[in-house]
């Protein structure tokens, strides 16, 4: 039974208030479909193909706020995929982009997710972009039977919590933290490392894996937590320098790393600095200036301007937005096209549950990687790449495992 009329969202609200939030991942689709959960798309004679059906693909992430640059990278990739699909003439339906701005914040995640859930034409969500908002929003999407496919939320525990319709279309931080440790252990002169997290779910998860990897490699490890909203990083920088460590891993986002890097530079820190995908954006250099020079940045993402498979995409992206693709632009483009392919494959029988099930069982050959998921919704491939700030730009170095092997 489907609800496609104007009173659909009100009816659903009453239905889902009785759902137990602890229903496991596989039970939710069964119960939800029995309790009238389908999204139907709207009839629109205004374009897109033969039957005029319109399906909306939402993106939940920081479209505004402190880490907006990371969000824009992804939003642009998604919009480009939608625009190209509509212009191709290959589909008998129309697609629309639906923004769900959570500002990268847990406190905004519920409202952002609810905005997508309440629109019956939204058949899938790309995101949430960050791990903290994912922990808040993914249970809501699970209750609504709405697939949330994140191209960037990397906390390793996200697929262990039974969210129901969450798919992690990115290698998690078990891979990224281990890669950081592997690479540092391969560097001459590195015997001690301090790992600093920003007390976010993303930062704490990444830091924990990195610490385990460093200790397994036989390195001395010190740890610290510095909240992302810290006003003055002078004390934290002093602690790093006075510790005498050879290297520092910062597990957090560029908005906080920038002032930290400035204070580290002022304090005379001359060791290796490494951070993850949350810092891998040109805004780090804009905010930190020369203090960002030399920092290494890992990411489960390739440089779309450097890899042969993504160069055509990079050119189209540049033409559309007058800027090169950034962190997770190409990956988000791939995820959007995977969703579009599955919508097409359902041959007009598209609702939220059928699309989630199609995505969960898909194997999609994207520009950046092959996308497929295990039974928990975790991503199968675990490749991590290394970048470095050099000459005021973020340069692509290659796959970490190859760099570590020399």
C-alpha positions in Angstrom: 0.0 0.0 0.0 1.4 3.4 -1.0 0.5 6.9 0.2 0.9 9.5 -2.6 -1.7 12.1 -1.8 -1.3 15.4 -0.1 -2.0 14.0 3.4 0.8 11.4 3.1 3.4 12.9 5.4 0.8 13.3 8.2 -0.3 9.7 7.8 3.3 8.5 7.9 4.1 10.4 11.0 1.4 8.6 12.9 2.5 5.3 11.5 6.2 5.7 12.3 5.7 6.9 15.9 4.9 3.3 16.7 8.0 1.8 15.1 10.6 0.6 17.5 13.8 2.6 16.9 15.9 -0.4 17.6 14.6 -2.5 14.7 17.5 -4.1 12.9 18.6 -3.1 9.4 16.9 -5.9 7.6 13.7 -5.8 9.6 13.0 -2.1 9.0 12.4 -2.5 5.2 9.9 -5.4 5.8 8.0 -3.6 8.5 8.1 -0.3 6.8 6.8 -1.5 3.5 3.9 -3.3 5.3 3.1 0.0 7.0 2.7 2.1 3.8 6.1 3.7 3.4 6.6 4.2 -0.3 7.6 7.5 -1.9 6.1 7.9 -5.3 7.6 10.8 -7.2 5.3 13.5 -8.7 3.8 13.6 -12.2 5.3 16.5 -14.1 4.7 17.1 -17.8 7.4 19.7 -17.9 10.2 17.6 -19.1 12.6 14.8 -18.4 11.1 12.1 -20.6 8.1 10.1 -21.6 5.9 9.8 -18.5 7.0 13.1 -16.9 7.7 11.4 -13.5 10.0 13.5 -11.2 12.2 11.9 -8.6 14.3 14.0 -6.2 17.7 13.1 -4.9 18.6 14.9 -1.7 22.0 15.8 -0.4 22.5 16.2 3.4 25.6 18.0 4.4 27.2 21.4 5.2 25.7 23.7 2.5 26.4 26.6 4.9 28.5 26.9 8.1 32.1 26.5 9.1 33.0 23.5 6.8 30.9 24.6 3.9 33.7 24.1 1.4 33.6 20.3 1.9 29.9 20.4 1.5 30.0 22.4 -1.7 32.5 19.9 -3.3 29.9 17.1 -2.9 26.8 19.2 -3.7 28.3 20.3 -7.0 29.2 16.7 -8.0 25.7 15.6 -7.3 24.1 18.5 -9.1 26.3 17.8 -12.1 25.2 14.2 -12.3 21.6 15.2 -12.1 22.0 17.9 -14.8 23.8 15.6 -17.1 21.1 12.9 -16.7 18.3 15.3 -17.4 20.1 16.6 -20.5 21.1 13.2 -21.8 17.6 12.2 -23.1 18.3 8.7 -21.9 15.6 8.5 -19.2 11.9 8.7 -19.2 11.8 10.6 -15.9 13.1 13.8 -14.6 15.5 14.3 -11.6 15.7 17.2 -9.2 18.3 18.1 -6.6 17.0 18.6 -3.0 19.3 20.4 -0.5 19.1 19.4 3.1 21.6 21.7 4.9 22.8 20.4 8.3 25.8 22.7 8.4 27.9 19.7 9.3 26.4 19.8 12.8 24.6 17.2 14.9 22.3 19.9 16.2 21.0 20.6 12.7 20.9 17.0 11.5 17.3 16.2 12.6 15.7 19.2 10.9 17.8 18.6 7.7 16.8 14.9 7.6 13.2 15.6 8.3 13.0 18.1 5.4 14.0 15.3 3.0 11.8 12.7 4.7 8.7 15.0 4.5 9.0 15.5 0.7 7.3 12.5 -0.9 9.3 13.0 -4.1 12.6 12.4 -2.4 13.5 8.8 -3.1 17.1 8.7 -1.9 19.6 10.8 0.1 23.3 11.2 -0.5 24.8 11.8 2.9 24.9 12.8 5.6 28.3 14.1 4.7 29.8 14.0 8.3 29.8 11.2 10.8 28.3 13.1 13.7 25.2 14.2 11.7 24.9 10.7 10.3 24.5 9.2 13.8 21.6 11.5 14.3 19.9 11.4 10.9 20.5 7.8 9.8 18.0 6.3 12.3 15.3 8.8 11.0 16.0 7.7 7.4 15.8 4.1 8.5 12.4 4.6 10.1 11.2 6.3 6.9 12.6 3.6 4.7 14.7 6.2 2.8 18.1 5.2 1.6 20.9 7.4 2.9 24.1 6.7 0.9 27.1 8.6 2.3 30.1 9.3 0.0 32.1 10.7 2.9 31.0 9.8 6.5 33.9 7.5 7.5 33.3 6.6 11.2 33.9 2.8 11.4 30.9 2.2 13.8 28.2 3.7 11.5 27.4 0.4 9.9 27.3 -1.5 13.2 24.4 0.4 14.7 21.4 -1.0 12.7 20.3 2.2 11.1 18.3 0.2 8.6 18.8 2.0 5.3 22.3 3.5 5.7 25.0 2.6 3.1 28.6 3.8 3.6 29.9 4.4 0.1 33.4 5.2 1.2 36.2 3.3 2.9 35.8 3.8 6.7 38.4 5.1 9.1 39.6 1.7 10.0 41.3 2.0 6.6 42.3 5.6 6.9 43.6 5.5 10.4 45.6 2.3 9.6 47.0 4.0 6.5 48.2 7.0 8.5 49.9 4.6 10.9 51.4 2.5 8.1 52.8 5.5 6.4 54.3 7.1 9.5 55.9 3.8 10.5 57.6 3.7 7.1 59.2 7.2 7.6 62.8 7.4 8.7 63.3 9.1 12.0 59.7 8.7 13.3 59.6 6.8 16.6 57.0 8.8 18.5 53.6 10.3 17.5 51.0 12.4 19.2 47.4 11.9 18.1 45.0 14.8 18.7 41.3 14.5 18.0 38.7 17.2 17.9 36.2 15.4 20.1 33.8 14.8 17.2 32.5 11.3 16.3 34.6 11.5 13.2 37.7 12.7 14.9 37.5 10.3 17.8 36.9 7.3 15.5 39.8 8.2 13.2 42.1 8.8 16.2 41.3 5.5 17.9 42.2 3.5 14.8 45.4 5.5 14.2 46.5 5.0 17.8 46.0 1.2 17.5 47.9 1.1 14.2 50.8 3.1 15.6 51.1 1.0 18.7 51.0 -2.2 16.6 53.8 -0.8 14.5 55.9 -0.3 17.7 55.8 3.5 17.8 55.5 5.5 21.0 52.1 7.2 21.1 50.7 10.1 23.1 47.1 11.2 22.8 45.1 14.4 23.4 41.6 15.8 22.8 41.1 19.4 21.8 37.5 20.5 21.1 36.8 21.9 17.6 35.4 25.1 19.1 38.6 25.9 21.0 39.3 29.6 20.8 43.1 29.6 21.4 45.2 26.6 20.4 48.4 28.0 22.0 48.3 25.6 25.0 47.7 22.6 22.7 50.5 23.6 20.4 52.9 24.0 23.4 52.0 20.5 24.6 52.9 19.0 21.2 56.2 20.8 21.0 57.2 20.1 24.6 56.4 16.4 24.1 59.2 16.1 21.6 57.2 13.8 19.3 58.5 13.2 15.8 55.0 13.4 14.2 51.5 14.6 14.8 48.2 13.3 13.6 45.3 15.7 13.8 41.9 13.9 13.6 39.4 16.7 12.8 38.3 19.2 10.2 40.1 22.0 8.4 38.2 24.8 10.2 39.9 23.8 13.4 43.2 22.5 12.0 44.0 25.9 10.5 44.3 27.8 13.8 46.0 24.8 15.4 48.6 24.7 12.6 49.2 28.4 13.0 49.9 28.0 16.7 52.1 25.0 16.1 54.1 27.0 13.6 54.5 29.8 16.1 55.5 27.4 18.8 58.3 26.0 16.6 56.9 22.6 15.8 59.1 21.0 13.1 57.9 17.5 13.0 55.6 15.8 10.5 52.0 16.8 10.4 49.3 14.5 9.1 45.5 15.0 9.0 42.6 13.2 7.2 39.9 13.8 4.7 38.2 16.3 6.9 41.1 18.7 6.4 41.8 17.9 2.8 40.4 21.1 1.3 42.0 24.3 -0.2 40.2 26.2 2.6 42.9 24.8 5.0 45.5 26.8 3.1 43.3 29.9 2.8 42.8 29.9 6.6 46.2 28.7 7.8 48.5 30.3 5.1 52.1 29.3 5.3 51.4 27.3 8.5 49.7 24.7 6.3 52.8 24.1 4.2 54.2 20.6 4.4 51.1 19.0 6.0 50.2 15.5 4.7 46.5 14.8 4.2 45.0 11.3 3.7 41.7 10.6 2.0 39.7 7.7 0.7 39.4 9.8 -2.4 41.5 10.3 -5.5 42.4 13.6 -7.1 39.9 13.9 -10.0 42.2 16.2 -11.9 45.0 13.6 -11.9 43.5 10.2 -12.4 42.9 9.3 -16.1 39.4 7.9 -15.4 38.2 11.2 -13.9 39.8 13.8 -16.1 36.8 14.2 -18.3 34.6 14.6 -15.3 37.1 17.2 -13.9 36.9 19.2 -17.1 33.1 19.2 -17.1 33.0 20.1 -13.4 35.4 23.0 -14.0 33.2 24.2 -16.9 30.1 24.1 -14.8 31.4 25.7 -11.6 34.5 27.6 -12.6 36.6 25.7 -10.0 38.3 22.3 -9.9 36.6 19.4 -8.2 37.5 19.0 -4.6 37.4 16.3 -1.9 34.6 13.8 -2.6 33.3 15.7 -5.7 33.9 12.8 -8.0 32.8 10.2 -5.4 29.5 12.1 -4.9 29.0 12.3 -8.6 29.5 8.5 -8.8 27.0 7.9 -6.0 24.4 10.1 -7.7 24.9 8.2 -10.9 24.6 4.9 -9.1 21.2 6.1 -7.7 20.1 7.2 -11.1 21.0 3.9 -12.6 19.0 2.0 -10.0 16.0 4.3 -10.5 16.1 3.5 -14.2 16.4 -0.2 -13.5 13.2 -0.2 -11.5 11.3 0.7 -14.7 8.8 3.0 -13.2 8.2 0.9 -10.1 10.2 3.3 -7.9 9.5 3.8 -4.2 11.8 4.4 -1.3 11.9 0.7 -0.2 12.5 -0.7 -3.7 15.2 1.8 -4.4 17.0 1.1 -1.1 16.9 -2.6 -1.8 18.3 -2.1 -5.3 21.1 0.1 -4.0 22.0 -2.3 -1.2 22.5 -5.1 -3.7 24.1 -3.0 -6.5 27.5 -3.3 -7.9 28.2 -0.1 -9.7 31.3 0.7 -11.7 31.9 4.4 -11.1 34.7 6.7 -12.3 36.5 6.5 -8.9 35.9 2.9 -7.8 33.5 0.0 -7.9 30.6 0.6 -5.4 29.2 -2.4 -3.6 28.2 -3.1 0.0 28.3 -5.9 2.5 25.3 -7.0 4.6 25.9 -4.3 7.1 26.0 -1.6 4.4 29.8 -1.1 4.7 31.8 -0.4 1.6 33.9 -3.3 0.2 37.0 -1.4 -1.1 39.5 0.1 1.3 42.0 2.2 -0.7 43.4 5.3 0.9 45.4 8.1 -0.9 47.9 10.7 0.3 48.2 14.4 -0.5 50.6 17.1 0.7 50.5 20.9 0.9 53.3 22.1 -1.2 53.9 25.6 -2.5 50.5 26.8 -1.3 48.6 24.0 -3.1 47.4 20.5 -2.2 49.4 18.1 -4.3 48.4 14.4 -5.0 51.1 11.9 -4.0 49.3 8.6 -4.7 48.0 5.5 -2.8 49.3 5.2 0.7 50.1 1.5 0.5 52.4 2.1 -2.5 54.1 5.1 -0.8 54.7 3.2 2.4 56.2 0.3 0.4 58.7 2.8 -1.2 
